[in-house]
């Protein structure tokens, strides 16, 4: 009986250890997903790394592990598509600013706010701190970079008509917009490429079915949680994000960096 009991305890401990290792790896090993998109009106290819929904998470001190992965992808610029913080407190702000500073040392960083920034009364000051850390904040603004125009949509305006007013000739523009469920608005505005996040891949994903369980603003079994989606002439790429929000564990859903190679329309490159 004693031997059986000891074996049972050891088996349970081994099983628990395996589960904890599985969860740790699934929440801390960053996956890179690559896309190639063709866009009219540009002359040269542009490489973008998208960082989304960090929620104050650190991958190594000062997010150095994240920075090393980003640097290894050799982007022309980095696009942060919102929710770099989870709440406005000392810990979250410090992590976000460390990340901003570390990434800005690699290449230009463009940022748009998400809903978590917008719900914080300290966002105005935080925005100033991001700029001081070397980040270009594109809240309802446009910037030409690497021969392409990038438009940023403030996290508070994802579902209204603000994006119609930001830039003309939108078909050859890239839009950074935090919430993917408003793809109809983005397509109606005529943007060629949209980079989005917010849904966290559905937080828990169903193996083999490639479906997320839940996303804010979409509910159960949401449509827009990950990957490439098309609406008319608009292509939207959704990052599954890097951190967690209200629910602290990702399941079958590793933290994700997105790499997008944007090529001129008509290019023969793969």
HUKAPE-V689020 format. One record per residue. N is the residue number from 0. RES is the residue in one small letter. OMEGA is omega in degrees with one decimal (none if undefined). NEAR is the number of other C-alpha atoms within 10 Angstrom. D_FIRST is the distance of its C-alpha to the first C-alpha in Angstrom with 2 decimals. Layout:
N_RES_OMEGA_NEAR_D_FIRST, N_RES_OMEGA_NEAR_D_FIRST
//
This chain:
0_x_179.9_6_0.00, 1_x_-179.7_7_3.78, 2_x_178.5_8_5.45, 3_x_179.5_9_5.09, 4_x_179.9_10_6.04, 5_x_179.7_11_8.55, 6_x_179.5_12_9.78, 7_x_178.8_12_10.41, 8_x_179.8_12_12.20, 9_x_178.5_12_14.11, 10_x_178.2_12_15.09, 11_x_178.8_12_16.35, 12_x_178.9_12_18.20, 13_x_178.5_12_19.73, 14_x_178.6_12_20.80, 15_x_178.7_12_22.34, 16_x_178.8_12_24.07, 17_x_178.9_12_25.48, 18_x_-179.9_12_26.76, 19_x_177.6_12_28.42, 20_x_178.5_12_30.04, 21_x_-179.7_13_31.26, 22_x_179.9_16_32.78, 23_x_-179.7_14_34.35, 24_x_-178.2_13_35.94, 25_x_179.8_18_37.14, 26_x_-175.0_21_38.85, 27_x_176.8_18_40.27, 28_x_-174.4_15_41.30, 29_x_175.2_18_44.87, 30_x_175.7_16_46.08, 31_x_177.3_16_49.80, 32_x_-173.0_15_51.38, 33_x_176.8_12_54.88, 34_x_170.8_13_57.76, 35_x_-176.8_13_61.37, 36_x_175.5_18_63.94, 37_x_-174.7_20_67.71, 38_x_178.9_25_70.00, 39_x_173.4_14_73.73, 40_x_176.0_14_76.17, 41_x_-176.0_18_74.54, 42_x_-175.2_14_75.85, 43_x_177.8_13_72.94, 44_x_179.5_20_69.19, 45_x_178.1_18_67.05, 46_x_-177.5_18_63.39, 47_x_167.3_21_61.45, 48_x_-179.9_24_57.95, 49_x_174.9_30_56.70, 50_x_-175.3_28_54.39, 51_x_169.6_31_53.25, 52_x_178.6_30_51.08, 53_x_176.8_27_49.81, 54_x_175.7_24_49.23, 55_x_-178.2_26_49.21, 56_x_177.2_22_46.38, 57_x_171.5_20_46.59, 58_x_-173.8_18_45.58, 59_x_179.9_11_45.88, 60_x_179.3_11_48.29, 61_x_-176.8_20_51.44, 62_x_-177.8_20_50.05, 63_x_178.6_16_50.92, 64_x_175.7_15_48.38, 65_x_-179.0_21_49.94, 66_x_179.3_19_53.39, 67_x_178.0_13_52.68, 68_x_179.3_14_51.66, 69_x_-178.5_23_54.76, 70_x_179.9_16_57.04, 71_x_178.8_9_55.77, 72_x_175.6_13_56.93, 73_x_-179.8_15_60.48, 74_x_170.6_20_61.53, 75_x_170.2_17_65.11, 76_x_179.5_20_63.80, 77_x_176.9_24_60.65, 78_x_174.4_24_60.47, 79_x_-172.4_29_58.23, 80_x_167.4_32_57.99, 81_x_179.6_30_56.90, 82_x_174.0_29_54.04, 83_x_173.8_30_53.84, 84_x_175.4_28_52.72, 85_x_175.8_25_50.37, 86_x_-176.9_19_52.08, 87_x_172.9_18_54.91, 88_x_-172.5_11_53.27, 89_x_-177.3_8_53.49, 90_x_-178.6_13_50.31, 91_x_-179.4_19_51.15, 92_x_179.1_20_54.79, 93_x_-179.7_15_54.06, 94_x_-178.5_20_51.70, 95_x_-178.3_25_54.24, 96_x_174.3_23_57.16, 97_x_178.2_20_55.33, 98_x_-179.9_25_54.63, 99_x_-178.9_26_58.24, 100_x_-179.3_19_59.62, 101_x_-179.5_19_57.38, 102_x_179.8_25_58.20, 103_x_177.1_19_61.89, 104_x_-178.3_14_62.10, 105_x_-173.2_18_61.29, 106_x_178.6_17_63.73, 107_x_-179.7_16_65.34, 108_x_175.3_23_62.95, 109_x_-172.4_25_64.00, 110_x_166.3_28_62.16, 111_x_-178.0_28_62.20, 112_x_173.3_27_60.46, 113_x_-178.0_29_57.73, 114_x_-179.9_19_56.88, 115_x_173.6_21_54.77, 116_x_-175.0_25_57.78, 117_x_-178.7_17_60.05, 118_x_-178.2_14_58.06, 119_x_-179.3_15_58.42, 120_x_-178.8_10_61.54, 121_x_-174.8_13_61.49, 122_x_-179.2_15_61.97, 123_x_178.8_11_65.62, 124_x_178.4_9_64.80, 125_x_177.0_18_61.79, 126_x_177.6_19_64.09, 127_x_179.0_12_66.47, 128_x_177.1_16_63.68, 129_x_179.0_20_62.69, 130_x_177.8_15_66.30, 131_x_177.9_13_66.46, 132_x_175.4_18_63.37, 133_x_-177.6_19_65.36, 134_x_171.0_25_64.31, 135_x_-178.5_19_66.89, 136_x_-178.2_21_66.15, 137_x_174.7_18_67.37, 138_x_-176.3_20_67.22, 139_x_-179.1_21_69.78, 140_x_-179.5_16_71.55, 141_x_179.9_19_72.22, 142_x_173.0_15_72.40, 143_x_-177.8_10_73.73, 144_x_179.0_13_71.61, 145_x_177.8_15_71.70, 146_x_-179.5_12_74.38, 147_x_179.9_19_72.34, 148_x_178.0_17_72.35, 149_x_179.9_23_69.08, 150_x_178.8_26_69.10, 151_x_-179.2_28_66.59, 152_x_176.9_27_65.86, 153_x_-176.0_26_64.90, 154_x_179.7_24_61.55, 155_x_-171.3_19_63.35, 156_x_-176.4_17_65.69, 157_x_-173.3_21_63.46, 158_x_178.8_18_64.46, 159_x_-171.9_10_68.15, 160_x_-176.9_12_71.32, 161_x_-174.0_14_71.40, 162_x_178.0_24_70.48, 163_x_-169.9_15_73.64, 164_x_-170.0_10_75.75, 165_x_-175.4_14_74.21, 166_x_175.2_17_75.75, 167_x_178.3_12_78.20, 168_x_-170.0_10_77.72, 169_x_-174.7_21_74.00, 170_x_179.5_17_73.31, 171_x_179.7_21_73.06, 172_x_173.0_24_71.12, 173_x_178.7_23_67.43, 174_x_170.9_25_66.00, 175_x_-176.9_31_63.09, 176_x_-169.0_34_61.72, 177_x_-168.9_32_58.33, 178_x_-174.9_27_57.64, 179_x_-174.4_28_57.49, 180_x_178.8_22_57.90, 181_x_-179.2_15_61.60, 182_x_179.0_22_62.31, 183_x_177.9_14_65.12, 184_x_-177.9_17_66.96, 185_x_179.0_26_66.54, 186_x_179.2_21_67.80, 187_x_178.5_13_70.68, 188_x_171.8_20_71.71, 189_x_179.5_21_71.93, 190_x_-179.2_26_69.55, 191_x_-177.4_24_68.73, 192_x_177.2_26_65.33, 193_x_172.8_26_63.00, 194_x_-173.8_26_59.99, 195_x_-179.4_33_57.58, 196_x_168.0_30_54.06, 197_x_-170.0_30_52.66, 198_x_178.9_27_50.16, 199_x_-179.4_31_47.37, 200_x_-173.7_31_46.75, 201_x_177.9_28_45.43, 202_x_170.2_25_42.71, 203_x_179.8_19_39.95, 204_x_-180.0_21_41.06, 205_x_-178.8_14_39.98, 206_x_177.2_11_39.07, 207_x_178.6_6_41.51, 208_x_179.6_7_43.78, 209_x_179.4_14_45.03, 210_x_174.5_19_45.31, 211_x_-176.8_26_44.74, 212_x_-172.6_17_43.19, 213_x_174.1_20_45.51, 214_x_178.0_21_48.54, 215_x_-178.7_13_50.68, 216_x_179.9_13_53.94, 217_x_177.9_15_52.68, 218_x_-176.7_11_49.66, 219_x_177.8_12_46.95, 220_x_-174.8_15_47.08, 221_x_-178.5_19_50.14, 222_x_-171.7_18_52.68, 223_x_179.7_27_53.49, 224_x_-170.6_31_50.49, 225_x_168.3_25_50.86, 226_x_-175.4_16_53.09, 227_x_179.3_15_56.73, 228_x_179.0_16_58.60, 229_x_174.4_14_62.25, 230_x_-174.2_13_64.66, 231_x_179.7_11_68.15, 232_x_-177.8_14_69.19, 233_x_173.8_21_66.55, 234_x_175.8_21_63.38, 235_x_175.9_28_60.58, 236_x_-177.4_23_57.62, 237_x_173.0_27_54.66, 238_x_174.6_30_52.33, 239_x_173.9_29_48.71, 240_x_-174.2_32_49.03, 241_x_-175.6_30_47.07, 242_x_179.1_27_45.60, 243_x_-179.2_20_44.09, 244_x_-177.1_20_45.76, 245_x_178.5_7_44.34, 246_x_-166.1_8_41.05, 247_x_-173.4_9_39.42, 248_x_170.2_16_37.53, 249_x_-179.2_23_39.00, 250_x_-175.4_17_36.98, 251_x_-170.1_18_38.06, 252_x_-175.7_23_41.22, 253_x_173.5_26_41.75, 254_x_-170.3_25_44.51, 255_x_162.4_26_47.77, 256_x_177.5_22_51.03, 257_x_175.8_23_53.84, 258_x_-179.5_22_56.51, 259_x_171.0_19_59.69, 260_x_179.8_17_62.52, 261_x_-177.0_21_65.59, 262_x_175.6_21_68.29, 263_x_176.9_18_71.89, 264_x_-176.7_17_72.39, 265_x_177.6_9_73.75, 266_x_178.9_12_71.94, 267_x_-178.4_7_70.75, 268_x_-179.6_10_67.74, 269_x_none_8_64.33
//
